[in-house]
Amino acid sequence: MTRLFDTFLAGGFMMFPLLILSVMTLAYAMQRGWFWLKLAVQEKQVVQDVLTVAQYDLDEAEKIARGAEDLAIGRFLSAPLKLNNPTPENFHLAVQASADNELVDIGGNNQLLESVIIFGPLLGVLGTTGGLISTIATSRIGAEGSSSSEVANSIFQALISSAAGVAVAILAFACMQFFLMLSVRRVDYFSTIGNQLELIYLHIWHQPVQNVAIDE
């Protein structure tokens, strides 16, 4: 632990803003991770209840969906179920329009992670540049008393901030890619649920109306 702390201090002043960026990245990743986990659990229950009830009572299914309108999936399912005896085409359009509306800002704002990806390496290079300038200046002043090992050690310390900056950027990039993957999977999830709801409506609720029209 002491060696790690010494290495951190050897990286120079820029290690402190890099530390702040890493803490912010981890805090944001944990917050978004908890959000996605809680959302998945809540939405799974709502979807299961709505699709089950919709097979025998559309009005009750709409009430369940409306009761979960604080969730995107609740608003998504509620929109087509609010329609009064829609045609399959209108029901499909309502599902599509609701999905488009709810998936506009699906992944949240990743500007923090994007900023860390950009500024992390830049701060690291700035720290390394400052360290190298200081090393060169010191070696020139005391050229006679400076050994190659001392110069190499100073250069090594100067490069620590660059390595730290790249590491922070990689962490932020990995988190952003993970959240983007979750966003893409969410689009597929909404599409699957919408298709299931349309099939329920088409096969259970719409066909009897068509049969009556034919008999008449």
Backbone as numpy.savetxt, mean C-alpha at the origin, in Angstrom:
# Nx Ny Nz CAx CAy CAz Cx Cy Cz
25.94 -4.39 19.99 25.11 -3.19 19.99 25.98 -1.93 19.99
27.06 -1.97 20.80 27.98 -0.83 20.85 28.67 -0.63 19.52
29.04 -1.74 18.87 29.71 -1.65 17.57 28.78 -1.05 16.53
27.51 -1.44 16.57 26.53 -0.89 15.64 26.36 0.61 15.85
26.32 1.02 17.12 26.18 2.43 17.43 27.41 3.21 16.97
28.58 2.61 17.15 29.81 3.26 16.69 29.83 3.40 15.18
29.36 2.39 14.49 29.28 2.45 13.03 28.32 3.54 12.59
27.20 3.63 13.30 26.21 4.67 12.99 26.84 6.06 13.14
27.54 6.30 14.23 28.17 7.59 14.46 29.28 7.86 13.44
29.96 6.80 13.01 31.03 6.97 12.03 30.50 7.43 10.68
29.20 7.20 10.43 28.62 7.61 9.15 28.46 9.09 9.00
28.59 9.83 10.10 28.51 11.28 10.00 27.13 11.83 10.31
27.00 13.13 10.13 25.77 13.83 10.50 24.56 13.35 9.72
24.73 12.98 8.44 23.60 12.58 7.61 22.95 11.28 8.06
23.58 10.56 8.96 22.97 9.34 9.47 21.73 9.64 10.30
21.66 10.81 10.89 20.50 11.15 11.73 19.24 11.39 10.89
19.30 12.20 9.81 18.09 12.27 8.97 17.74 10.94 8.31
18.74 10.13 7.99 18.46 8.80 7.44 17.77 7.91 8.46
18.17 8.04 9.71 17.50 7.29 10.77 16.04 7.72 10.90
15.80 9.03 10.80 14.43 9.53 10.86 13.60 8.99 9.70
14.18 8.97 8.50 13.47 8.44 7.34 13.15 6.95 7.51
14.07 6.21 8.07 13.83 4.77 8.27 12.73 4.54 9.30
12.71 5.34 10.36 11.66 5.21 11.37 10.30 5.57 10.77
10.26 6.64 9.98 9.01 7.04 9.33 8.52 5.96 8.37
9.45 5.35 7.64 9.08 4.29 6.70 8.50 3.09 7.43
9.15 2.67 8.50 8.66 1.52 9.27 7.31 1.82 9.92
7.16 3.03 10.45 5.90 3.40 11.09 4.76 3.42 10.07
5.03 3.98 8.89 4.01 4.01 7.84 3.67 2.60 7.36
4.70 1.76 7.21 4.47 0.38 6.76 3.62 -0.39 7.77
3.89 -0.20 9.05 3.10 -0.88 10.08 1.67 -0.38 10.09
1.49 0.93 9.93 0.13 1.50 9.92 -0.68 1.00 8.74
-0.06 1.00 7.54 -0.76 0.52 6.36 -0.98 -0.99 6.40
-0.01 -1.71 6.96 -0.18 -3.15 7.10 -1.35 -3.51 8.00
-1.47 -2.80 9.13 -2.59 -3.02 10.04 -3.91 -2.65 9.37
-3.91 -1.56 8.59 -5.11 -1.14 7.87 -5.57 -2.23 6.91
-4.65 -2.78 6.11 -5.02 -3.81 5.15 -5.49 -5.08 5.83
-4.84 -5.46 6.94 -5.24 -6.66 7.66 -6.64 -6.51 8.25
-6.88 -5.39 8.90 -8.21 -5.15 9.49 -9.27 -5.07 8.41
-8.93 -4.43 7.29 -9.89 -4.30 6.19 -10.27 -5.67 5.62
-9.27 -6.54 5.47 -9.53 -7.87 4.91 -10.47 -8.67 5.80
-10.27 -8.59 7.10 -11.11 -9.33 8.04 -12.54 -8.80 8.03
-12.69 -7.48 8.07 -14.02 -6.88 8.09 -14.78 -7.13 6.80
-14.08 -6.96 5.66 -14.75 -7.11 4.37 -15.15 -8.55 4.10
-14.34 -9.48 4.55 -14.66 -10.88 4.32 -16.00 -11.25 4.96
-16.25 -10.77 6.16 -17.50 -11.06 6.85 -18.68 -10.41 6.15
-18.52 -9.16 5.72 -19.60 -8.45 5.03 -19.95 -9.15 3.73
-18.93 -9.50 2.95 -19.16 -10.17 1.66 -19.87 -11.51 1.87
-19.43 -12.27 2.84 -20.05 -13.57 3.11 -21.52 -13.41 3.48
-21.82 -12.44 4.34 -23.21 -12.22 4.76 -24.09 -11.77 3.60
-23.59 -10.80 2.82 -24.39 -10.25 1.72 -24.66 -11.30 0.65
-23.64 -12.03 0.23 -23.83 -13.01 -0.83 -24.71 -14.16 -0.38
-24.63 -14.53 0.88 -25.47 -15.61 1.39 -26.93 -15.19 1.45
-27.18 -14.02 2.03 -28.56 -13.53 2.18 -29.16 -13.17 0.83
-28.36 -12.69 -0.11 -28.86 -12.28 -1.42 -29.49 -13.44 -2.19
-29.19 -14.65 -1.81 -29.73 -15.81 -2.52 -31.20 -16.04 -2.19
-31.67 -15.45 -1.09 -33.10 -15.62 -0.76 -33.81 -14.34 -0.37
-33.09 -13.22 -0.20 -33.75 -11.96 0.15 -32.83 -10.79 -0.23
-33.13 -10.16 -1.36 -32.31 -9.04 -1.82 -32.42 -7.83 -0.93
-33.62 -7.58 -0.41 -33.82 -6.42 0.46 -32.98 -6.54 1.73
-32.96 -7.72 2.31 -32.18 -7.93 3.52 -30.68 -7.84 3.22
-30.30 -8.36 2.06 -28.89 -8.26 1.66 -28.50 -6.79 1.49
-29.39 -6.00 0.94 -29.11 -4.57 0.76 -28.99 -3.86 2.10
-29.79 -4.27 3.07 -29.69 -3.69 4.41 -28.35 -4.01 5.06
-27.88 -5.24 4.88 -26.59 -5.63 5.43 -25.47 -4.80 4.78
-25.54 -4.67 3.45 -24.52 -3.89 2.75 -24.58 -2.42 3.16
-25.79 -1.89 3.29 -25.93 -0.48 3.69 -25.42 -0.26 5.11
-25.56 -1.28 5.94 -25.06 -1.15 7.31 -23.54 -1.15 7.39
-22.88 -1.55 6.30 -21.42 -1.55 6.27 -20.89 -0.51 5.29
-21.62 0.57 5.11 -21.22 1.59 4.14 -20.01 2.40 4.60
-19.56 2.18 5.81 -18.29 2.80 6.22 -17.10 2.09 5.56
-17.36 0.90 5.00 -16.35 0.15 4.26 -16.63 0.29 2.76
-15.56 0.28 1.98 -15.72 0.39 0.53 -16.53 -0.77 -0.04
-16.32 -1.96 0.49 -17.04 -3.13 -0.02 -18.53 -3.03 0.27
-18.89 -2.40 1.40 -20.30 -2.21 1.72 -20.97 -1.27 0.73
-20.31 -0.17 0.42 -20.86 0.78 -0.57 -20.91 0.14 -1.95
-19.90 -0.66 -2.27 -19.84 -1.33 -3.57 -21.01 -2.30 -3.75
-21.30 -3.08 -2.72 -22.39 -4.06 -2.81 -23.76 -3.40 -2.70
-23.82 -2.31 -1.98 -25.11 -1.65 -1.76 -25.65 -0.99 -3.02
-24.76 -0.46 -3.85 -25.19 0.32 -5.02 -26.10 -0.47 -5.97
-25.72 -1.66 -6.44 -26.62 -2.39 -7.34 -27.85 -2.96 -6.64
-27.71 -3.28 -5.35 -28.84 -3.85 -4.62 -29.93 -2.82 -4.33
-29.61 -1.55 -4.44 -30.61 -0.49 -4.21 -31.57 -0.35 -5.39
-31.18 -0.85 -6.54 -32.01 -0.70 -7.74 -33.30 -1.51 -7.61
-34.35 -1.00 -8.22 -35.65 -1.64 -8.15 -35.90 -2.44 -9.44
-35.82 -3.76 -9.32 -36.03 -4.67 -10.45 -35.24 -4.25 -11.70
-33.94 -4.14 -11.59 -33.14 -3.72 -12.75 -32.98 -4.86 -13.75
-32.72 -4.50 -14.98 -32.35 -5.50 -15.97 -30.92 -5.96 -15.68
-30.53 -7.13 -16.21 -29.15 -7.57 -15.99 -28.12 -6.54 -16.46
-28.44 -5.84 -17.56 -27.52 -4.82 -18.07 -27.38 -3.67 -17.08
-28.50 -3.20 -16.53 -28.45 -2.11 -15.55 -27.76 -2.53 -14.26
-28.01 -3.77 -13.87 -27.37 -4.29 -12.66 -25.85 -4.34 -12.86
-25.43 -4.79 -14.04 -23.99 -4.86 -14.35 -23.38 -3.46 -14.38
-24.07 -2.51 -14.96 -23.57 -1.14 -15.02 -23.44 -0.55 -13.63
-24.40 -0.86 -12.76 -24.33 -0.36 -11.38 -23.12 -0.95 -10.65
-22.86 -2.23 -10.87 -21.69 -2.88 -10.26 -20.40 -2.24 -10.76
-20.32 -2.02 -12.07 -19.11 -1.44 -12.65 -18.89 -0.01 -12.18
-19.97 0.78 -12.17 -19.84 2.18 -11.74 -19.44 2.27 -10.28
-20.01 1.41 -9.46 -19.68 1.41 -8.04 -18.23 0.99 -7.81
-17.77 0.00 -8.58 -16.39 -0.44 -8.46 -15.43 0.67 -8.87
-15.73 1.33 -9.98 -14.87 2.43 -10.44 -14.80 3.54 -9.40
-15.91 3.80 -8.76 -15.96 4.87 -7.76 -15.18 4.52 -6.52
-15.24 3.27 -6.09 -14.59 2.87 -4.85 -13.10 2.56 -5.03
-12.69 2.30 -6.25 -11.29 1.92 -6.48 -10.43 3.06 -6.98
-10.96 4.28 -6.91 -10.21 5.44 -7.38 -8.93 5.62 -6.57
-9.07 5.60 -5.25 -7.90 5.81 -4.38 -7.65 4.54 -3.57
-7.51 3.45 -4.28 -7.52 2.15 -3.63 -6.34 1.90 -2.70
-5.16 2.37 -3.09 -3.98 2.03 -2.31 -3.55 3.06 -1.29
-4.30 4.14 -1.19 -3.89 5.19 -0.27 -2.78 6.03 -0.89
-2.23 6.90 -0.10 -1.20 7.81 -0.57 0.18 7.27 -0.22
0.96 6.98 -1.25 2.31 6.45 -1.04 3.39 7.51 -1.27
3.02 8.77 -1.16 3.99 9.84 -1.41 5.13 9.81 -0.41
4.86 9.40 0.82 5.92 9.31 1.82 6.99 8.32 1.37
6.55 7.13 0.94 7.50 6.12 0.50 8.24 6.57 -0.75
7.54 7.23 -1.66 8.19 7.73 -2.87 9.25 8.76 -2.52
8.95 9.61 -1.55 9.92 10.63 -1.13 11.15 9.99 -0.49
10.93 8.96 0.32 12.05 8.27 0.96 12.93 7.60 -0.10
12.30 7.01 -1.12 13.06 6.35 -2.19 13.96 7.36 -2.91
13.49 8.60 -3.05 14.27 9.62 -3.75 15.33 10.23 -2.84
14.90 10.65 -1.64 15.80 11.42 -0.78 16.79 10.56 0.00
16.46 9.28 0.25 17.37 8.43 1.00 18.75 8.33 0.36
18.84 7.89 -0.89 20.16 7.81 -1.53 20.83 9.17 -1.68
20.03 10.23 -1.93 20.62 11.56 -2.08 21.28 12.03 -0.78
20.59 11.80 0.34 21.18 12.17 1.62 22.43 11.33 1.90
22.38 10.04 1.53 23.54 9.18 1.72 24.74 9.66 0.92
24.50 10.02 -0.35 25.59 10.52 -1.20 26.12 11.84 -0.67
25.21 12.69 -0.19 25.65 13.96 0.38 26.55 13.74 1.59
26.17 12.79 2.45 27.00 12.48 3.61 28.35 11.92 3.20
28.34 11.04 2.19 29.60 10.47 1.71 30.49 11.54 1.08
29.90 12.42 0.31 30.67 13.49 -0.31 31.34 14.37 0.73
30.55 14.73 1.76 31.12 15.54 2.84 32.24 14.81 3.55
32.05 13.51 3.78 33.08 12.73 4.45 34.35 12.61 3.63
34.19 12.43 2.30 35.36 12.32 1.43 36.12 13.65 1.34
35.37 14.75 1.27 36.01 16.06 1.24 36.82 16.28 2.51
36.22 15.92 3.64 36.92 16.07 4.93 38.16 15.17 4.98
38.02 13.93 4.45 39.15 13.00 4.46 40.30 13.51 3.59
39.95 14.00 2.39 40.99 14.50 1.48 41.68 15.72 2.06
40.86 16.62 2.65 41.44 17.82 3.24 42.38 17.47 4.39
41.96 16.52 5.22 42.78 16.11 6.36 44.07 15.43 5.90
43.95 14.57 4.89 45.14 13.86 4.41 46.13 14.80 3.75
45.63 15.87 3.12 46.54 16.83 2.49 47.27 17.67 3.53
46.55 18.02 4.59 47.17 18.84 5.64 48.26 18.06 6.35
47.95 16.80 6.69 48.94 15.99 7.41 49.42 14.85 6.56
49.81 15.15 5.33 50.19 14.10 4.38 51.34 13.25 4.88
52.29 13.88 5.55 53.47 13.13 5.99 53.14 12.15 7.10
52.18 12.51 7.95 51.87 11.64 9.08 50.70 10.72 8.84
50.11 10.76 7.64 48.94 9.95 7.35 49.36 8.64 6.70
48.83 7.56 7.22 49.11 6.24 6.64 47.97 5.84 5.72
48.26 4.88 4.85 47.24 4.42 3.91 46.07 3.77 4.64
46.33 3.11 5.75 45.25 2.47 6.52 44.32 3.51 7.13
44.87 4.61 7.59 44.04 5.67 8.16 43.15 6.30 7.08
43.74 6.54 5.91 42.96 7.10 4.80 41.85 6.13 4.39
42.19 4.84 4.29 41.19 3.83 3.90 40.08 3.75 4.93
40.42 3.87 6.20 39.41 3.83 7.26 38.50 5.04 7.17
39.06 6.19 6.85 38.24 7.40 6.72 37.30 7.30 5.53
37.79 6.74 4.42 36.93 6.54 3.24 35.81 5.55 3.55
36.16 4.48 4.27 35.15 3.50 4.66 34.04 4.15 5.48
34.42 5.00 6.43 33.44 5.68 7.26 32.58 6.62 6.42
33.20 7.26 5.43 32.45 8.17 4.58 31.40 7.44 3.74
31.71 6.20 3.36 30.79 5.42 2.53 29.62 4.83 3.30
29.69 4.87 4.62 28.62 4.29 5.44 27.29 4.98 5.17
27.30 6.31 5.04 26.05 7.03 4.83 25.42 6.67 3.49
26.23 6.45 2.46 25.69 6.03 1.16 25.00 4.67 1.27
25.66 3.74 1.95 25.07 2.42 2.14 23.77 2.51 2.93
23.76 3.36 3.95 22.54 3.53 4.75 21.43 4.15 3.93
21.77 5.13 3.09 20.76 5.77 2.25 20.13 4.80 1.27
20.97 3.96 0.65 20.46 2.95 -0.28 19.59 1.92 0.45
20.01 1.53 1.66 19.25 0.55 2.44 17.86 1.09 2.79
17.80 2.36 3.19 16.51 2.97 3.53 15.62 3.03 2.28
16.21 3.39 1.14 15.44 3.46 -0.10 14.91 2.09 -0.51
15.73 1.06 -0.35 15.29 -0.30 -0.67 14.13 -0.73 0.23
14.22 -0.40 1.50 13.14 -0.71 2.43 11.85 -0.03 2.01
11.92 1.26 1.67 10.74 2.00 1.25 10.18 1.44 -0.06
11.07 1.09 -0.99 10.63 0.54 -2.27 9.93 -0.81 -2.08
10.48 -1.65 -1.21 9.86 -2.95 -0.95 8.47 -2.79 -0.35
8.34 -1.86 0.58 7.03 -1.60 1.20 6.04 -1.09 0.17
6.48 -0.16 -0.69 5.58 0.39 -1.69 5.12 -0.67 -2.68
6.04 -1.53 -3.11 5.67 -2.60 -4.03 4.69 -3.57 -3.40
4.87 -3.84 -2.11 3.96 -4.74 -1.41 2.55 -4.16 -1.35
2.46 -2.86 -1.05 1.14 -2.22 -0.97 0.50 -2.10 -2.35
1.31 -1.88 -3.39 0.78 -1.86 -4.75 0.24 -3.22 -5.14
0.92 -4.29 -4.71 0.44 -5.64 -4.98 -0.91 -5.87 -4.30
-1.05 -5.39 -3.06 -2.32 -5.53 -2.36 -3.42 -4.76 -3.07
-3.07 -3.60 -3.64 -4.06 -2.80 -4.36 -4.54 -3.53 -5.61
-3.61 -4.16 -6.33 -3.98 -4.91 -7.53 -4.86 -6.10 -7.17
-4.51 -6.79 -6.10 -5.33 -7.92 -5.66 -6.72 -7.46 -5.23
-6.80 -6.25 -4.70 -8.11 -5.72 -4.28 -9.00 -5.46 -5.49
-8.42 -4.99 -6.57 -9.19 -4.81 -7.80 -9.76 -6.15 -8.27
-8.92 -7.17 -8.27 -9.39 -8.51 -8.65 -10.46 -9.02 -7.69
-10.31 -8.71 -6.41 -11.28 -9.14 -5.41 -12.64 -8.51 -5.66
-12.65 -7.20 -5.93 -13.91 -6.51 -6.22 -14.55 -7.09 -7.47
-13.74 -7.39 -8.48 -14.27 -7.95 -9.72 -14.91 -9.31 -9.47
-14.26 -10.14 -8.67 -14.79 -11.47 -8.35 -16.10 -11.38 -7.58
-16.13 -10.52 -6.58 -17.35 -10.36 -5.78 -18.49 -9.80 -6.62
-18.18 -8.84 -7.48 -19.20 -8.27 -8.36 -19.77 -9.32 -9.30
-18.92 -10.17 -9.84 -19.39 -11.24 -10.73 -20.29 -12.22 -9.98
-19.92 -12.56 -8.76 -20.74 -13.48 -7.97 -22.12 -12.88 -7.68
-22.13 -11.59 -7.35 -23.41 -10.93 -7.07 -24.27 -10.87 -8.33
-23.67 -10.61 -9.47 -24.42 -10.56 -10.73 -25.00 -11.94 -11.06
-24.23 -12.98 -10.84 -24.72 -14.34 -11.12 -25.90 -14.69 -10.22
-25.81 -14.29 -8.97 -26.93 -14.54 -8.05 -28.18 -13.84 -8.54
-28.02 -12.59 -8.93 -29.19 -11.84 -9.40 -29.75 -12.42 -10.70
-28.86 -12.80 -11.61 -29.29 -13.29 -12.91 -30.00 -14.64 -12.81
-29.45 -15.56 -12.02 -29.99 -16.91 -11.98 -31.13 -17.10 -10.98
-31.17 -16.27 -9.96 -32.20 -16.47 -8.93 -33.32 -15.44 -9.04
-33.00 -14.22 -9.35 -34.00 -13.16 -9.28 -34.49 -12.68 -10.63
-33.71 -12.78 -11.65 -34.16 -12.21 -12.93 -34.92 -13.21 -13.79
-34.54 -14.46 -13.80 -35.18 -15.44 -14.65 -36.69 -15.59 -14.41
-37.18 -15.62 -13.17 -38.64 -15.72 -12.96 -39.40 -14.58 -13.62
-38.82 -13.39 -13.62 -39.49 -12.25 -14.26 -39.58 -12.48 -15.76
-38.51 -13.00 -16.37 -38.53 -13.30 -17.80 -39.56 -14.37 -18.13
-39.69 -15.38 -17.27 -40.64 -16.45 -17.52 -42.05 -15.93 -17.51
-42.36 -15.03 -16.57 -43.71 -14.45 -16.50 -43.99 -13.68 -17.75
-43.01 -12.92 -18.25 -43.21 -12.12 -19.45 -43.49 -13.04 -20.65
-42.82 -14.17 -20.72 -43.01 -15.11 -21.82 -44.39 -15.74 -21.76
-44.84 -16.11 -20.54 -46.16 -16.73 -20.37 -47.27 -15.79 -20.81
-47.04 -14.51 -20.51 -48.09 -13.55 -20.90 -48.13 -13.38 -22.42
